[in-house]
C-alpha cells in the first residue's frame, strides 16, 4: 500500500513543482501577459512558496522512510 501511495504522490508533487516553475518562467519572459497579477514579484513569490511546499512534502515522505538511528549512549 505504501509503495502504491508513493508511486502516486511523488509524481503528482513533482508535476506540481514543474507547473509552478513553468509559471515563473512565463512571468519572467512575458510580464505583460499576466494581467491578473499586477505585481510580478508577488506572483513569483507565491509560485516559489508552492514549490517549497511541494518539495517539503517530498522531503518529508522520504525522511519517514529512512531508518531511525538508535540514540548514542
PEBEL-V480856 format. One record per pair of residues at least 12 apart in sequence whose ideal C-beta (glycine too) atoms are under 10 Angstrom apart, sorted by the first residue. I is the first residue (numbers start at 1). J is the second residue. Records with the same first field share a line. If there is no record, write none. Layout:
I->J, J
This chain:
2->61, 64, 65
5->61
6->61, 62, 65
9->57, 58, 61
10->57, 58, 61, 62
12->54, 57
13->53, 54, 55, 56, 57, 58, 61
14->54, 55, 58
15->54
16->50, 51, 53, 54, 55, 57
17->50, 51, 52, 53, 54, 55, 58
18->51, 54
19->47, 50, 51, 54
20->44, 46, 47, 48, 49, 50, 51, 52, 53, 54
21->47, 48, 50, 51
22->47
23->37, 43, 44, 46, 47, 50, 51
24->40, 43, 44, 45, 46, 47, 48, 50, 51
25->47
26->43, 47
27->40, 41, 43, 44, 47
28->40, 44
31->43, 44
